[in-house]
């Protein structure tokens, strides 16, 4: 019995080993390279696969997914003899597992070396400024060269990215100084442009303010001149109406000697208002002088000494300033001239001018020139 059990156990172990060698499970996105007696036999697809035990052997398990490999920084010399450190990132995918297994021993190392040599070739034809600003051109150049070279290796290069470009420390300091100077320059330019715009806007504002102020002054002067003109017209019309009323009242009322003497007495305080008139001497014969003055003025002007019939009262017409205009002013002047002409025709003075003038009365005092009657 112990021998039978031992044999059964050995048989079971052999069966398990046989099954293990026969059935192979390949994960998703993987490919198994099967060799038979050291020679390529087939490629196992993802899932359950059966191989010949102890004859076939799964030699390599290839990852079919896209892979990302970052290479360490490599020194590269530019066209202007400056050493820069460039590190790259490669995105590639195995498309043919058989070629990736048997055409190249280590495709990752081969891609790294090919990337470095291609990068030196591309960057060597650029200066530092082009190298720093032409990353897209460098990426396209690397992708084209690597895709063409790695196609026979069963590899497809998807993208090549420049992760970093580090210039020498001295160049970094110079670039920082240049950048700082450029920023200072732009700041000064922007400040100057701001001040220029501010000055322009201020000048335009002052100009508009001056124009508006001048327009306001002009309109004020025009309105003031119009007001003065209307006031002068109204004043002249009032004076014309007053003169016409007084002149008509004098002729209609037929003033006598007593009225003239009263008017003379009213004018004496106004004559005495001057600063130089300090002392006044009234003669004893003041009444007779006034009587003589009144008779002389009455004779010259042709005013009758006696009045026959009742005197006529003249009422001054009311003047409305709102309805007064230039036409009314001309009408008032015409009426004044007509009244003066009528007075001259009716006055005996005009008839005495045509005849021989009477001889003046002989008096001891010198002959005084005739005075015009004062207006009320």
LINMO-V708943 format. One record per residue. N is the residue number from 1. RES is the residue in three letters. SS is DSSP state (~ for helix, > for strand, _ for the rest). OMEGA is omega in whole degrees, -180 to 180 (none if undefined). D_LAST is the distance of its C-alpha to the last C-alpha in whole Angstrom. Layout:
n=N res=RES ss=SS omega=OMEGA d_last=D_LAST
n=N res=RES ss=SS omega=OMEGA d_last=D_LAST
//
This chain:
n=1 res=UNK ss=_ omega=179 d_last=175
n=2 res=UNK ss=~ omega=-179 d_last=173
n=3 res=UNK ss=~ omega=179 d_last=174
n=4 res=UNK ss=~ omega=178 d_last=173
n=5 res=UNK ss=~ omega=180 d_last=170
n=6 res=UNK ss=~ omega=178 d_last=169
n=7 res=UNK ss=~ omega=179 d_last=170
n=8 res=UNK ss=~ omega=179 d_last=167
n=9 res=UNK ss=~ omega=179 d_last=165
n=10 res=UNK ss=~ omega=179 d_last=165
n=11 res=UNK ss=~ omega=179 d_last=165
n=12 res=UNK ss=~ omega=178 d_last=162
n=13 res=UNK ss=~ omega=178 d_last=160
n=14 res=UNK ss=~ omega=179 d_last=161
n=15 res=UNK ss=~ omega=179 d_last=160
n=16 res=UNK ss=~ omega=179 d_last=156
n=17 res=UNK ss=~ omega=180 d_last=156
n=18 res=UNK ss=~ omega=179 d_last=157
n=19 res=UNK ss=~ omega=180 d_last=154
n=20 res=UNK ss=~ omega=178 d_last=152
n=21 res=UNK ss=~ omega=-177 d_last=153
n=22 res=UNK ss=~ omega=-176 d_last=153
n=23 res=UNK ss=> omega=176 d_last=149
n=24 res=UNK ss=> omega=179 d_last=146
n=25 res=UNK ss=> omega=-179 d_last=143
n=26 res=UNK ss=> omega=179 d_last=140
n=27 res=UNK ss=_ omega=178 d_last=136
n=28 res=UNK ss=_ omega=-179 d_last=133
n=29 res=UNK ss=_ omega=174 d_last=132
n=30 res=UNK ss=> omega=176 d_last=135
n=31 res=UNK ss=> omega=-179 d_last=138
n=32 res=UNK ss=> omega=178 d_last=142
n=33 res=UNK ss=> omega=-177 d_last=144
n=34 res=UNK ss=> omega=177 d_last=147
n=35 res=UNK ss=> omega=175 d_last=150
n=36 res=UNK ss=> omega=-177 d_last=154
n=37 res=UNK ss=_ omega=176 d_last=156
n=38 res=UNK ss=_ omega=-179 d_last=153
n=39 res=UNK ss=> omega=-178 d_last=152
n=40 res=UNK ss=> omega=-178 d_last=149
n=41 res=UNK ss=> omega=-178 d_last=150
n=42 res=UNK ss=> omega=178 d_last=147
n=43 res=UNK ss=> omega=-180 d_last=143
n=44 res=UNK ss=> omega=178 d_last=143
n=45 res=UNK ss=_ omega=-180 d_last=139
n=46 res=UNK ss=_ omega=180 d_last=138
n=47 res=UNK ss=> omega=-179 d_last=140
n=48 res=UNK ss=> omega=-179 d_last=143
n=49 res=UNK ss=> omega=180 d_last=146
n=50 res=UNK ss=> omega=180 d_last=149
n=51 res=UNK ss=_ omega=179 d_last=151
n=52 res=UNK ss=_ omega=-177 d_last=155
n=53 res=UNK ss=_ omega=178 d_last=156
n=54 res=UNK ss=_ omega=178 d_last=158
n=55 res=UNK ss=_ omega=178 d_last=157
n=56 res=UNK ss=> omega=-178 d_last=153
n=57 res=UNK ss=> omega=176 d_last=151
n=58 res=UNK ss=> omega=-172 d_last=147
n=59 res=UNK ss=> omega=-177 d_last=146
n=60 res=UNK ss=> omega=173 d_last=142
n=61 res=UNK ss=> omega=-173 d_last=140
n=62 res=UNK ss=> omega=177 d_last=137
n=63 res=UNK ss=> omega=-177 d_last=133
n=64 res=UNK ss=_ omega=180 d_last=131
n=65 res=UNK ss=_ omega=177 d_last=128
n=66 res=UNK ss=> omega=-175 d_last=125
n=67 res=UNK ss=> omega=179 d_last=125
n=68 res=UNK ss=> omega=-179 d_last=123
n=69 res=UNK ss=> omega=178 d_last=124
n=70 res=UNK ss=> omega=-179 d_last=122
n=71 res=UNK ss=_ omega=-180 d_last=124
n=72 res=UNK ss=_ omega=-180 d_last=123
n=73 res=UNK ss=_ omega=180 d_last=121
n=74 res=UNK ss=> omega=178 d_last=122
n=75 res=UNK ss=> omega=-179 d_last=121
n=76 res=UNK ss=> omega=-179 d_last=120
n=77 res=UNK ss=> omega=-180 d_last=119
n=78 res=UNK ss=_ omega=-179 d_last=116
n=79 res=UNK ss=_ omega=179 d_last=116
n=80 res=UNK ss=_ omega=172 d_last=114
n=81 res=UNK ss=_ omega=173 d_last=117
n=82 res=UNK ss=_ omega=-178 d_last=116
n=83 res=UNK ss=> omega=178 d_last=118
n=84 res=UNK ss=> omega=178 d_last=116
n=85 res=UNK ss=> omega=-176 d_last=118
n=86 res=UNK ss=> omega=173 d_last=117
n=87 res=UNK ss=> omega=-173 d_last=118
n=88 res=UNK ss=> omega=176 d_last=119
n=89 res=UNK ss=> omega=-178 d_last=119
n=90 res=UNK ss=> omega=173 d_last=122
n=91 res=UNK ss=> omega=-178 d_last=122
n=92 res=UNK ss=> omega=-179 d_last=125
n=93 res=UNK ss=> omega=178 d_last=127
n=94 res=UNK ss=> omega=179 d_last=131
n=95 res=UNK ss=_ omega=179 d_last=132
n=96 res=UNK ss=_ omega=-177 d_last=135
n=97 res=UNK ss=~ omega=-180 d_last=137
n=98 res=UNK ss=~ omega=179 d_last=140
n=99 res=UNK ss=~ omega=179 d_last=139
n=100 res=UNK ss=~ omega=-179 d_last=137
n=101 res=UNK ss=~ omega=-171 d_last=140
n=102 res=UNK ss=~ omega=-180 d_last=143
n=103 res=UNK ss=_ omega=-179 d_last=140
n=104 res=UNK ss=_ omega=-178 d_last=139
n=105 res=UNK ss=_ omega=-179 d_last=140
n=106 res=UNK ss=_ omega=-174 d_last=137
n=107 res=UNK ss=~ omega=178 d_last=134
n=108 res=UNK ss=~ omega=177 d_last=131
n=109 res=UNK ss=~ omega=178 d_last=132
n=110 res=UNK ss=~ omega=178 d_last=133
n=111 res=UNK ss=~ omega=180 d_last=129
n=112 res=UNK ss=~ omega=-180 d_last=128
n=113 res=UNK ss=~ omega=179 d_last=129
n=114 res=UNK ss=~ omega=178 d_last=128
n=115 res=UNK ss=~ omega=-179 d_last=125
n=116 res=UNK ss=~ omega=-179 d_last=125
n=117 res=UNK ss=~ omega=178 d_last=126
n=118 res=UNK ss=~ omega=180 d_last=124
n=119 res=UNK ss=~ omega=177 d_last=121
n=120 res=UNK ss=~ omega=180 d_last=122
n=121 res=UNK ss=~ omega=-178 d_last=122
n=122 res=UNK ss=~ omega=-176 d_last=119
n=123 res=UNK ss=~ omega=-180 d_last=117
n=124 res=UNK ss=_ omega=178 d_last=119
n=125 res=UNK ss=_ omega=180 d_last=117
n=126 res=UNK ss=_ omega=171 d_last=113
n=127 res=UNK ss=_ omega=-175 d_last=111
n=128 res=UNK ss=~ omega=-178 d_last=110
n=129 res=UNK ss=~ omega=177 d_last=107
n=130 res=UNK ss=~ omega=179 d_last=108
n=131 res=UNK ss=~ omega=-178 d_last=111
n=132 res=UNK ss=~ omega=-176 d_last=108
n=133 res=UNK ss=~ omega=-176 d_last=106
n=134 res=UNK ss=_ omega=-180 d_last=108
n=135 res=UNK ss=~ omega=179 d_last=110
n=136 res=UNK ss=~ omega=178 d_last=110
n=137 res=UNK ss=~ omega=179 d_last=112
n=138 res=UNK ss=~ omega=180 d_last=114
n=139 res=UNK ss=~ omega=179 d_last=115
n=140 res=UNK ss=~ omega=178 d_last=115
n=141 res=UNK ss=~ omega=178 d_last=118
n=142 res=UNK ss=~ omega=-179 d_last=120
n=143 res=UNK ss=~ omega=180 d_last=120
n=144 res=UNK ss=~ omega=-178 d_last=121
n=145 res=UNK ss=~ omega=-178 d_last=124
n=146 res=UNK ss=~ omega=180 d_last=125
n=147 res=UNK ss=~ omega=179 d_last=125
n=148 res=UNK ss=~ omega=-177 d_last=127
n=149 res=UNK ss=~ omega=-176 d_last=130
n=150 res=UNK ss=~ omega=179 d_last=130
n=151 res=UNK ss=~ omega=-180 d_last=131
n=152 res=UNK ss=~ omega=177 d_last=135
n=153 res=UNK ss=~ omega=-179 d_last=135
n=154 res=UNK ss=_ omega=-177 d_last=134
n=155 res=UNK ss=> omega=175 d_last=130
n=156 res=UNK ss=> omega=179 d_last=127
n=157 res=UNK ss=> omega=-178 d_last=124
n=158 res=UNK ss=> omega=-177 d_last=121
n=159 res=UNK ss=> omega=173 d_last=118
n=160 res=UNK ss=> omega=-178 d_last=118
n=161 res=UNK ss=> omega=174 d_last=115
n=162 res=UNK ss=> omega=-177 d_last=115
n=163 res=UNK ss=> omega=-179 d_last=114
n=164 res=UNK ss=> omega=175 d_last=113
n=165 res=UNK ss=> omega=-177 d_last=113
n=166 res=UNK ss=> omega=175 d_last=113
n=167 res=UNK ss=_ omega=178 d_last=112
n=168 res=UNK ss=_ omega=-179 d_last=113
n=169 res=UNK ss=~ omega=180 d_last=112
n=170 res=UNK ss=~ omega=178 d_last=110
n=171 res=UNK ss=~ omega=177 d_last=109
n=172 res=UNK ss=~ omega=179 d_last=107
n=173 res=UNK ss=~ omega=179 d_last=105
n=174 res=UNK ss=~ omega=180 d_last=104
n=175 res=UNK ss=~ omega=177 d_last=103
n=176 res=UNK ss=~ omega=178 d_last=101
n=177 res=UNK ss=~ omega=179 d_last=99
n=178 res=UNK ss=~ omega=179 d_last=99
n=179 res=UNK ss=~ omega=179 d_last=97
n=180 res=UNK ss=~ omega=178 d_last=95
n=181 res=UNK ss=~ omega=179 d_last=94
n=182 res=UNK ss=~ omega=178 d_last=93
n=183 res=UNK ss=~ omega=177 d_last=91
n=184 res=UNK ss=~ omega=178 d_last=89
n=185 res=UNK ss=~ omega=179 d_last=88
n=186 res=UNK ss=~ omega=177 d_last=87
n=187 res=UNK ss=~ omega=179 d_last=85
n=188 res=UNK ss=~ omega=180 d_last=83
n=189 res=UNK ss=~ omega=179 d_last=83
n=190 res=UNK ss=~ omega=177 d_last=81
n=191 res=UNK ss=~ omega=179 d_last=79
n=192 res=UNK ss=~ omega=178 d_last=78
n=193 res=UNK ss=~ omega=177 d_last=77
n=194 res=UNK ss=~ omega=178 d_last=75
n=195 res=UNK ss=~ omega=178 d_last=73
n=196 res=UNK ss=~ omega=179 d_last=72
n=197 res=UNK ss=~ omega=178 d_last=71
n=198 res=UNK ss=~ omega=179 d_last=69
n=199 res=UNK ss=~ omega=180 d_last=68
n=200 res=UNK ss=~ omega=-180 d_last=67
n=201 res=UNK ss=~ omega=178 d_last=66
n=202 res=UNK ss=~ omega=179 d_last=63
n=203 res=UNK ss=~ omega=178 d_last=62
n=204 res=UNK ss=~ omega=177 d_last=61
n=205 res=UNK ss=~ omega=177 d_last=60
n=206 res=UNK ss=~ omega=179 d_last=57
n=207 res=UNK ss=~ omega=179 d_last=57
n=208 res=UNK ss=~ omega=179 d_last=56
n=209 res=UNK ss=~ omega=179 d_last=53
n=210 res=UNK ss=~ omega=179 d_last=52
n=211 res=UNK ss=~ omega=180 d_last=51
n=212 res=UNK ss=~ omega=178 d_last=50
n=213 res=UNK ss=~ omega=179 d_last=48
n=214 res=UNK ss=~ omega=178 d_last=46
n=215 res=UNK ss=~ omega=177 d_last=46
n=216 res=UNK ss=~ omega=177 d_last=44
n=217 res=UNK ss=~ omega=180 d_last=42
n=218 res=UNK ss=~ omega=180 d_last=41
n=219 res=UNK ss=~ omega=178 d_last=40
n=220 res=UNK ss=~ omega=179 d_last=38
n=221 res=UNK ss=~ omega=179 d_last=36
n=222 res=UNK ss=~ omega=180 d_last=36
n=223 res=UNK ss=~ omega=179 d_last=34
n=224 res=UNK ss=~ omega=178 d_last=32
n=225 res=UNK ss=~ omega=177 d_last=31
n=226 res=UNK ss=~ omega=179 d_last=31
n=227 res=UNK ss=~ omega=178 d_last=28
n=228 res=UNK ss=~ omega=179 d_last=26
n=229 res=UNK ss=~ omega=180 d_last=26
n=230 res=UNK ss=~ omega=178 d_last=25
n=231 res=UNK ss=~ omega=179 d_last=22
n=232 res=UNK ss=~ omega=179 d_last=21
n=233 res=UNK ss=~ omega=180 d_last=21
n=234 res=UNK ss=~ omega=179 d_last=19
n=235 res=UNK ss=~ omega=179 d_last=17
n=236 res=UNK ss=~ omega=177 d_last=16
n=237 res=UNK ss=~ omega=178 d_last=17
n=238 res=UNK ss=~ omega=179 d_last=14
n=239 res=UNK ss=~ omega=178 d_last=12
n=240 res=UNK ss=~ omega=178 d_last=13
n=241 res=UNK ss=~ omega=180 d_last=12
n=242 res=UNK ss=~ omega=179 d_last=9
n=243 res=UNK ss=~ omega=-180 d_last=9
n=244 res=UNK ss=~ omega=-180 d_last=11
n=245 res=UNK ss=~ omega=-179 d_last=10
n=246 res=UNK ss=~ omega=-179 d_last=6
n=247 res=UNK ss=~ omega=179 d_last=9
n=248 res=UNK ss=~ omega=179 d_last=11
n=249 res=UNK ss=~ omega=180 d_last=10
n=250 res=UNK ss=~ omega=-178 d_last=9
n=251 res=UNK ss=~ omega=-180 d_last=13
n=252 res=UNK ss=~ omega=-178 d_last=14
n=253 res=UNK ss=~ omega=180 d_last=13
n=254 res=UNK ss=_ omega=-177 d_last=14
n=255 res=UNK ss=_ omega=180 d_last=12
n=256 res=UNK ss=_ omega=-176 d_last=15
n=257 res=UNK ss=~ omega=-180 d_last=16
n=258 res=UNK ss=~ omega=178 d_last=15
n=259 res=UNK ss=~ omega=179 d_last=12
n=260 res=UNK ss=~ omega=177 d_last=11
n=261 res=UNK ss=~ omega=178 d_last=14
n=262 res=UNK ss=~ omega=177 d_last=12
n=263 res=UNK ss=~ omega=179 d_last=9
n=264 res=UNK ss=~ omega=178 d_last=12
n=265 res=UNK ss=~ omega=177 d_last=14
n=266 res=UNK ss=~ omega=-179 d_last=11
n=267 res=UNK ss=~ omega=-178 d_last=11
n=268 res=UNK ss=~ omega=177 d_last=15
n=269 res=UNK ss=~ omega=179 d_last=16
n=270 res=UNK ss=~ omega=177 d_last=14
n=271 res=UNK ss=~ omega=-178 d_last=17
n=272 res=UNK ss=_ omega=-178 d_last=19
n=273 res=UNK ss=_ omega=-179 d_last=19
n=274 res=UNK ss=_ omega=180 d_last=22
n=275 res=UNK ss=_ omega=-177 d_last=25
n=276 res=UNK ss=_ omega=-178 d_last=27
n=277 res=UNK ss=_ omega=-177 d_last=25
n=278 res=UNK ss=_ omega=-174 d_last=27
n=279 res=UNK ss=_ omega=176 d_last=28
n=280 res=UNK ss=_ omega=178 d_last=25
n=281 res=UNK ss=_ omega=179 d_last=27
n=282 res=UNK ss=_ omega=-179 d_last=25
n=283 res=UNK ss=_ omega=-180 d_last=27
n=284 res=UNK ss=_ omega=-179 d_last=28
n=285 res=UNK ss=_ omega=-175 d_last=27
n=286 res=UNK ss=~ omega=-178 d_last=23
n=287 res=UNK ss=~ omega=179 d_last=22
n=288 res=UNK ss=~ omega=178 d_last=24
n=289 res=UNK ss=~ omega=177 d_last=22
n=290 res=UNK ss=~ omega=180 d_last=19
n=291 res=UNK ss=~ omega=177 d_last=20
n=292 res=UNK ss=~ omega=178 d_last=22
n=293 res=UNK ss=~ omega=180 d_last=19
n=294 res=UNK ss=~ omega=180 d_last=17
n=295 res=UNK ss=~ omega=180 d_last=20
n=296 res=UNK ss=~ omega=179 d_last=20
n=297 res=UNK ss=~ omega=-179 d_last=17
n=298 res=UNK ss=~ omega=178 d_last=17
n=299 res=UNK ss=~ omega=-179 d_last=21
n=300 res=UNK ss=~ omega=-176 d_last=20
n=301 res=UNK ss=~ omega=179 d_last=17
n=302 res=UNK ss=_ omega=-179 d_last=19
n=303 res=UNK ss=_ omega=-180 d_last=17
n=304 res=UNK ss=_ omega=-179 d_last=20
n=305 res=UNK ss=_ omega=-180 d_last=20
n=306 res=UNK ss=_ omega=-178 d_last=22
n=307 res=UNK ss=_ omega=177 d_last=21
n=308 res=UNK ss=_ omega=179 d_last=24
n=309 res=UNK ss=_ omega=-180 d_last=23
n=310 res=UNK ss=_ omega=177 d_last=21
n=311 res=UNK ss=_ omega=-177 d_last=17
n=312 res=UNK ss=_ omega=179 d_last=17
n=313 res=UNK ss=_ omega=-180 d_last=15
n=314 res=UNK ss=_ omega=177 d_last=13
n=315 res=UNK ss=_ omega=180 d_last=14
n=316 res=UNK ss=_ omega=179 d_last=12
n=317 res=UNK ss=_ omega=177 d_last=16
n=318 res=UNK ss=_ omega=-177 d_last=17
n=319 res=UNK ss=_ omega=177 d_last=18
n=320 res=UNK ss=_ omega=-178 d_last=22
n=321 res=UNK ss=~ omega=-176 d_last=22
n=322 res=UNK ss=~ omega=-178 d_last=26
n=323 res=UNK ss=~ omega=-178 d_last=26
n=324 res=UNK ss=_ omega=-179 d_last=24
n=325 res=UNK ss=_ omega=178 d_last=26
n=326 res=UNK ss=~ omega=179 d_last=26
n=327 res=UNK ss=~ omega=178 d_last=27
n=328 res=UNK ss=~ omega=178 d_last=23
n=329 res=UNK ss=~ omega=178 d_last=22
n=330 res=UNK ss=~ omega=177 d_last=23
n=331 res=UNK ss=~ omega=179 d_last=23
n=332 res=UNK ss=~ omega=177 d_last=19
n=333 res=UNK ss=~ omega=180 d_last=19
n=334 res=UNK ss=~ omega=180 d_last=21
n=335 res=UNK ss=~ omega=179 d_last=19
n=336 res=UNK ss=~ omega=179 d_last=16
n=337 res=UNK ss=~ omega=179 d_last=19
n=338 res=UNK ss=~ omega=-180 d_last=20
n=339 res=UNK ss=~ omega=179 d_last=17
n=340 res=UNK ss=~ omega=179 d_last=17
n=341 res=UNK ss=~ omega=179 d_last=20
n=342 res=UNK ss=~ omega=180 d_last=20
n=343 res=UNK ss=~ omega=178 d_last=18
n=344 res=UNK ss=~ omega=179 d_last=20
n=345 res=UNK ss=~ omega=-177 d_last=23
n=346 res=UNK ss=~ omega=-177 d_last=22
n=347 res=UNK ss=_ omega=178 d_last=20
n=348 res=UNK ss=~ omega=180 d_last=23
n=349 res=UNK ss=~ omega=-179 d_last=22
n=350 res=UNK ss=~ omega=179 d_last=24
n=351 res=UNK ss=~ omega=178 d_last=27
n=352 res=UNK ss=~ omega=178 d_last=27
n=353 res=UNK ss=~ omega=-179 d_last=27
n=354 res=UNK ss=~ omega=178 d_last=30
n=355 res=UNK ss=_ omega=179 d_last=32
n=356 res=UNK ss=_ omega=-178 d_last=33
n=357 res=UNK ss=_ omega=179 d_last=30
n=358 res=UNK ss=_ omega=-180 d_last=30
n=359 res=UNK ss=_ omega=-179 d_last=31
n=360 res=UNK ss=_ omega=179 d_last=29
n=361 res=UNK ss=_ omega=-179 d_last=30
n=362 res=UNK ss=_ omega=178 d_last=32
n=363 res=UNK ss=_ omega=178 d_last=31
n=364 res=UNK ss=_ omega=-178 d_last=32
n=365 res=UNK ss=_ omega=178 d_last=29
n=366 res=UNK ss=_ omega=-178 d_last=29
n=367 res=UNK ss=_ omega=180 d_last=27
n=368 res=UNK ss=_ omega=178 d_last=23
n=369 res=UNK ss=_ omega=-180 d_last=21
n=370 res=UNK ss=_ omega=178 d_last=19
n=371 res=UNK ss=_ omega=177 d_last=15
n=372 res=UNK ss=_ omega=179 d_last=12
n=373 res=UNK ss=_ omega=178 d_last=9
n=374 res=UNK ss=_ omega=179 d_last=7
n=375 res=UNK ss=_ omega=179 d_last=4
n=376 res=UNK ss=_ omega=none d_last=0
//
